[in-house]
Amino acid sequence: MKTLAAILVCVLLGAVPASGASGASGTSGTSGMEAFKGLSGELRITGSDVGLVAVREAAEAVMAENPSIKISISMTGAGNGIRRVRLRQADICLYDRDPANSLQSGAPLAFVPYGVDPVAVVVNPVNTVGSLTLEQIKQLFGARIRFWNLVGGPDFPAMPLYIEASEVEGHPGTRAGNVSISSQPAMRFTLARNKETLGYISLRDLDASLKPIAVDGSAPSLEGFRSGTYRIYRLMFAAVPQTCPPLAKAFMDYMAGPQGQALLERSGYVPLSAKPAWESVLPVAFPDRLADGL
């Protein structure tokens, strides 16, 4: 297990807590487009595709209202994105893991929570398994169950997939048979083309190329998540330099405000103010823990 970083939950949004309230107002009291008044230049966003739909729509709205601002978005995966922010090659990294996964070395970062991402456990569509207990899922991810027929499925090996835990490529890689990949699109590609695979993906991104798994009898759905019957999720963070560029601060103020949170909700995510009091029953925000079957 890697050394956990000291987490700087960002003061950019008036100390928005990772556990709760929306944070619709920034430290300057601005909201919406007022946050960009007097600003110009380029804002570079990189990282995970989790949250991308809402962030891209927000970027288009900001540029339409502020012609002197240019926002570029490049999806590199969260690990590469973090490295780019540390090297000042990007201003914001969309980060779909817990900040504790980031390294302690390098330029210090702050992590701004801005939304909630309900997550579905998924397999290849040819897999006949449709429902598993939480304990079975943990044992499959932890490579304690190595064949699908041991949980009522086909007679072929189980291959768990994980999104890399931090800037360190190839982690988790702690057990034979684990496959660590860089991003959610890579997760989708690998799942759709390999019948043995088990993985996880944003609930909003489910389509016919993947088969969702019911957990303890509860199928993944937004309705189930909101009611508390389906309990797998991760928080969505933006990683920024500890000394945050003004444009990055304004953009994250916008994303945490009413307009940005409405964009998130329309995109199929859950606003930060609606974060449940309970923790995710599966540690999808901690790939190393998932690989350990915790």
NUKOL-370825 format. One record per residue (C-alpha): residue in one letter; x, y, z. Coordinates in steps of 0.02 Angstrom, whole numbers, m for minus. Example, Ala and Ser with C-alpha at 12.3 -4.5 7.8 and 13.67 -1.06 7.14 Angstrom:
rest = A; x = 615; y = m225; z = 390
rest = S; x = 684; y = m53; z = 357
***
This chain:
rest = M; x = 0; y = 0; z = 0
rest = K; x = 71; y = 169; z = m46
rest = T; x = 106; y = 306; z = 82
rest = L; x = m48; y = 414; z = 97
rest = A; x = m29; y = 597; z = 56
rest = A; x = m77; y = 736; z = 175
rest = I; x = m241; y = 796; z = 104
rest = L; x = m272; y = 979; z = 75
rest = V; x = m460; y = 994; z = 53
rest = C; x = m459; y = 1154; z = m43
rest = V; x = m505; y = 1322; z = 30
rest = L; x = m544; y = 1384; z = m144
rest = L; x = m730; y = 1361; z = m118
rest = G; x = m740; y = 1424; z = 59
rest = A; x = m674; y = 1259; z = 130
rest = V; x = m799; y = 1145; z = 47
rest = P; x = m795; y = 985; z = 151
rest = A; x = m765; y = 820; z = 63
rest = S; x = m910; y = 747; z = 162
rest = G; x = m1051; y = 863; z = 128
rest = A; x = m1123; y = 1031; z = 91
rest = S; x = m1135; y = 1107; z = m79
rest = G; x = m1025; y = 1261; z = m64
rest = A; x = m1121; y = 1367; z = m186
rest = S; x = m1024; y = 1525; z = m141
rest = G; x = m837; y = 1553; z = m158
rest = T; x = m723; y = 1646; z = m41
rest = S; x = m755; y = 1808; z = m135
rest = G; x = m944; y = 1788; z = m123
rest = T; x = m964; y = 1771; z = m311
rest = S; x = m1071; y = 1644; z = m400
rest = G; x = m1098; y = 1596; z = m581
rest = M; x = m1016; y = 1701; z = m715
rest = E; x = m974; y = 1841; z = m593
rest = A; x = m827; y = 1736; z = m538
rest = F; x = m743; y = 1769; z = m706
rest = K; x = m760; y = 1958; z = m705
rest = G; x = m596; y = 2040; z = m755
rest = L; x = m510; y = 1873; z = m795
rest = S; x = m433; y = 1822; z = m961
rest = G; x = m312; y = 1693; z = m1028
rest = E; x = m310; y = 1504; z = m1048
rest = L; x = m371; y = 1373; z = m925
rest = R; x = m304; y = 1197; z = m955
rest = I; x = m408; y = 1052; z = m889
rest = T; x = m350; y = 872; z = m896
rest = G; x = m372; y = 705; z = m806
rest = S; x = m517; y = 583; z = m793
rest = D; x = m670; y = 576; z = m904
rest = V; x = m779; y = 562; z = m747
rest = G; x = m873; y = 728; z = m744
rest = L; x = m814; y = 771; z = m919
rest = V; x = m987; y = 798; z = m995
rest = A; x = m1034; y = 928; z = m865
rest = V; x = m862; y = 1009; z = m863
rest = R; x = m860; y = 1026; z = m1052
rest = E; x = m1033; y = 1105; z = m1052
rest = A; x = m978; y = 1224; z = m914
rest = A; x = m822; y = 1270; z = m1013
rest = E; x = m926; y = 1310; z = m1167
rest = A; x = m1042; y = 1419; z = m1065
rest = V; x = m897; y = 1512; z = m984
rest = M; x = m811; y = 1545; z = m1151
rest = A; x = m974; y = 1603; z = m1231
rest = E; x = m996; y = 1733; z = m1093
rest = N; x = m812; y = 1777; z = m1081
rest = P; x = m728; y = 1789; z = m1253
rest = S; x = m560; y = 1832; z = m1175
rest = I; x = m554; y = 1661; z = m1088
rest = K; x = m502; y = 1502; z = m1178
rest = I; x = m528; y = 1332; z = m1095
rest = S; x = m442; y = 1178; z = m1166
rest = I; x = m485; y = 1001; z = m1108
rest = S; x = m377; y = 847; z = m1134
rest = M; x = m423; y = 680; z = m1057
rest = T; x = m262; y = 593; z = m1005
rest = G; x = m322; y = 486; z = m860
rest = A; x = m315; y = 550; z = m681
rest = G; x = m138; y = 487; z = m646
rest = N; x = m62; y = 576; z = m796
rest = G; x = m170; y = 727; z = m759
rest = I; x = m103; y = 742; z = m582
rest = R; x = 75; y = 738; z = m650
rest = R; x = 33; y = 876; z = m774
rest = V; x = m37; y = 988; z = m638
rest = R; x = 117; y = 960; z = m530
rest = L; x = 227; y = 1008; z = m678
rest = R; x = 118; y = 1162; z = m714
rest = Q; x = 71; y = 1089; z = m884
rest = A; x = m113; y = 1097; z = m833
rest = D; x = m216; y = 1197; z = m710
rest = I; x = m352; y = 1073; z = m658
rest = C; x = m352; y = 884; z = m654
rest = L; x = m520; y = 796; z = m644
rest = Y; x = m485; y = 661; z = m514
rest = D; x = m599; y = 510; z = m490
rest = R; x = m507; y = 433; z = m341
rest = D; x = m489; y = 481; z = m160
rest = P; x = m353; y = 613; z = m137
rest = A; x = m267; y = 495; z = m15
rest = N; x = m209; y = 400; z = m171
rest = S; x = m101; y = 545; z = m229
rest = L; x = 86; y = 546; z = m196
rest = Q; x = 164; y = 648; z = m57
rest = S; x = 312; y = 703; z = m164
rest = G; x = 308; y = 839; z = m295
rest = A; x = 222; y = 1008; z = m300
rest = P; x = 84; y = 1016; z = m167
rest = L; x = m95; y = 1004; z = m228
rest = A; x = m266; y = 1044; z = m160
rest = F; x = m419; y = 937; z = m197
rest = V; x = m589; y = 1018; z = m226
rest = P; x = m741; y = 903; z = m209
rest = Y; x = m875; y = 953; z = m334
rest = G; x = m993; y = 805; z = m359
rest = V; x = m1043; y = 625; z = m325
rest = D; x = m1025; y = 483; z = m450
rest = P; x = m1132; y = 327; z = m421
rest = V; x = m1036; y = 177; z = m488
rest = A; x = m1095; y = 13; z = m564
rest = V; x = m1003; y = m153; z = m550
rest = V; x = m999; y = m224; z = m727
rest = V; x = m948; y = m377; z = m828
rest = N; x = m940; y = m424; z = m1011
rest = P; x = m1115; y = m455; z = m1083
rest = V; x = m1079; y = m638; z = m1122
rest = N; x = m1056; y = m673; z = m936
rest = T; x = m1213; y = m757; z = m869
rest = V; x = m1189; y = m689; z = m693
rest = G; x = m1317; y = m553; z = m656
rest = S; x = m1314; y = m537; z = m468
rest = L; x = m1181; y = m560; z = m333
rest = T; x = m1167; y = m530; z = m149
rest = L; x = m1054; y = m390; z = m90
rest = E; x = m937; y = m519; z = m14
rest = Q; x = m925; y = m614; z = m178
rest = I; x = m882; y = m452; z = m270
rest = K; x = m746; y = m411; z = m144
rest = Q; x = m673; y = m586; z = m160
rest = L; x = m675; y = m574; z = m350
rest = F; x = m587; y = m405; z = m349
rest = G; x = m464; y = m470; z = m219
rest = A; x = m425; y = m624; z = m327
rest = R; x = m485; y = m742; z = m190
rest = I; x = m616; y = m809; z = m310
rest = R; x = m526; y = m846; z = m474
rest = F; x = m661; y = m928; z = m580
rest = W; x = m835; y = m869; z = m626
rest = N; x = m912; y = m1042; z = m605
rest = L; x = m880; y = m1028; z = m418
rest = V; x = m1014; y = m893; z = m411
rest = G; x = m1137; y = m974; z = m531
rest = G; x = m1061; y = m910; z = m692
rest = P; x = m973; y = m983; z = m843
rest = D; x = m821; y = m1095; z = m835
rest = F; x = m684; y = m969; z = m868
rest = P; x = m563; y = m868; z = m760
rest = A; x = m611; y = m705; z = m676
rest = M; x = m501; y = m557; z = m722
rest = P; x = m529; y = m404; z = m609
rest = L; x = m488; y = m232; z = m679
rest = Y; x = m436; y = m78; z = m582
rest = I; x = m405; y = 102; z = m627
rest = E; x = m229; y = 151; z = m574
rest = A; x = m224; y = 214; z = m396
rest = S; x = m112; y = 366; z = m417
rest = E; x = 27; y = 441; z = m522
rest = V; x = 118; y = 275; z = m507
rest = E; x = 80; y = 175; z = m665
rest = G; x = 32; y = m7; z = m645
rest = H; x = m38; y = 3; z = m469
rest = P; x = m128; y = m91; z = m401
rest = G; x = m28; y = m238; z = m464
rest = T; x = m17; y = m337; z = m304
rest = R; x = m91; y = m504; z = m358
rest = A; x = m71; y = m620; z = m506
rest = G; x = m212; y = m592; z = m629
rest = N; x = m244; y = m410; z = m585
rest = V; x = m252; y = m287; z = m729
rest = S; x = m222; y = m103; z = m692
rest = I; x = m273; y = 23; z = m824
rest = S; x = m260; y = 211; z = m840
rest = S; x = m438; y = 274; z = m865
rest = Q; x = m622; y = 236; z = m872
rest = P; x = m624; y = 230; z = m1064
rest = A; x = m485; y = 99; z = m1055
rest = M; x = m590; y = 6; z = m926
rest = R; x = m739; y = 6; z = m1045
rest = F; x = m633; y = m50; z = m1194
rest = T; x = m556; y = m194; z = m1097
rest = L; x = m721; y = m252; z = m1022
rest = A; x = m812; y = m250; z = m1188
rest = R; x = m679; y = m358; z = m1273
rest = N; x = m636; y = m486; z = m1140
rest = K; x = m768; y = m606; z = m1074
rest = E; x = m669; y = m643; z = m913
rest = T; x = m667; y = m464; z = m848
rest = L; x = m746; y = m383; z = m695
rest = G; x = m740; y = m195; z = m675
rest = Y; x = m832; y = m38; z = m625
rest = I; x = m892; y = 117; z = m715
rest = S; x = m993; y = 274; z = m686
rest = L; x = m1177; y = 231; z = m679
rest = R; x = m1215; y = 368; z = m805
rest = D; x = m1098; y = 285; z = m932
rest = L; x = m1184; y = 116; z = m936
rest = D; x = m1236; y = 54; z = m1108
rest = A; x = m1267; y = m109; z = m1200
rest = S; x = m1079; y = m145; z = m1215
rest = L; x = m1073; y = m184; z = m1028
rest = K; x = m1179; y = m287; z = m910
rest = P; x = m1218; y = m215; z = m737
rest = I; x = m1215; y = m328; z = m585
rest = A; x = m1347; y = m319; z = m448
rest = V; x = m1264; y = m308; z = m276
rest = D; x = m1353; y = m402; z = m136
rest = G; x = m1507; y = m402; z = m247
rest = S; x = m1504; y = m215; z = m283
rest = A; x = m1479; y = m166; z = m465
rest = P; x = m1374; y = m9; z = m498
rest = S; x = m1485; y = 141; z = m530
rest = L; x = m1494; y = 324; z = m482
rest = E; x = m1659; y = 291; z = m396
rest = G; x = m1582; y = 152; z = m292
rest = F; x = m1434; y = 263; z = m250
rest = R; x = m1545; y = 406; z = m193
rest = S; x = m1652; y = 289; z = m88
rest = G; x = m1499; y = 206; z = m10
rest = T; x = m1534; y = 31; z = m76
rest = Y; x = m1384; y = 40; z = m195
rest = R; x = m1228; y = 103; z = m106
rest = I; x = m1077; y = 111; z = m219
rest = Y; x = m1006; y = 281; z = m265
rest = R; x = m853; y = 393; z = m268
rest = L; x = m831; y = 579; z = m246
rest = M; x = m776; y = 684; z = m393
rest = F; x = m627; y = 797; z = m359
rest = A; x = m529; y = 930; z = m452
rest = A; x = m343; y = 934; z = m411
rest = V; x = m264; y = 1105; z = m425
rest = P; x = m100; y = 1184; z = m370
rest = Q; x = m103; y = 1232; z = m187
rest = T; x = m76; y = 1411; z = m244
rest = C; x = m223; y = 1408; z = m362
rest = P; x = m224; y = 1508; z = m526
rest = P; x = m368; y = 1633; z = m528
rest = L; x = m452; y = 1554; z = m680
rest = A; x = m447; y = 1381; z = m600
rest = K; x = m522; y = 1451; z = m439
rest = A; x = m660; y = 1540; z = m535
rest = F; x = m702; y = 1384; z = m635
rest = M; x = m714; y = 1273; z = m482
rest = D; x = m819; y = 1407; z = m394
rest = Y; x = m934; y = 1396; z = m545
rest = M; x = m940; y = 1205; z = m540
rest = A; x = m982; y = 1207; z = m354
rest = G; x = m1114; y = 1342; z = m377
rest = P; x = m1295; y = 1321; z = m431
rest = Q; x = m1259; y = 1323; z = m618
rest = G; x = m1119; y = 1196; z = m609
rest = Q; x = m1213; y = 1080; z = m493
rest = A; x = m1365; y = 1087; z = m607
rest = L; x = m1253; y = 1038; z = m753
rest = L; x = m1188; y = 890; z = m653
rest = E; x = m1363; y = 832; z = m612
rest = R; x = m1422; y = 848; z = m793
rest = S; x = m1270; y = 746; z = m845
rest = G; x = m1319; y = 600; z = m734
rest = Y; x = m1211; y = 634; z = m583
rest = V; x = m1267; y = 684; z = m407
rest = P; x = m1240; y = 859; z = m334
rest = L; x = m1118; y = 873; z = m190
rest = S; x = m1258; y = 932; z = m75
rest = A; x = m1344; y = 763; z = m101
rest = K; x = m1193; y = 661; z = m46
rest = P; x = m1261; y = 521; z = 64
rest = A; x = m1214; y = 509; z = 247
rest = W; x = m1159; y = 328; z = 222
rest = E; x = m995; y = 275; z = 144
rest = S; x = m980; y = 171; z = m14
rest = V; x = m989; y = m14; z = 25
rest = L; x = m857; y = m50; z = m108
rest = P; x = m695; y = 54; z = m108
rest = V; x = m701; y = 106; z = m291
rest = A; x = m610; y = 268; z = m245
rest = F; x = m465; y = 164; z = m173
rest = P; x = m406; y = 43; z = m309
rest = D; x = m271; y = m32; z = m198
rest = R; x = m400; y = m76; z = m64
rest = L; x = m512; y = m149; z = m198
rest = A; x = m368; y = m258; z = m258
rest = D; x = m343; y = m317; z = m79
rest = G; x = m525; y = m371; z = m70
rest = L; x = m569; y = m244; z = 66
***
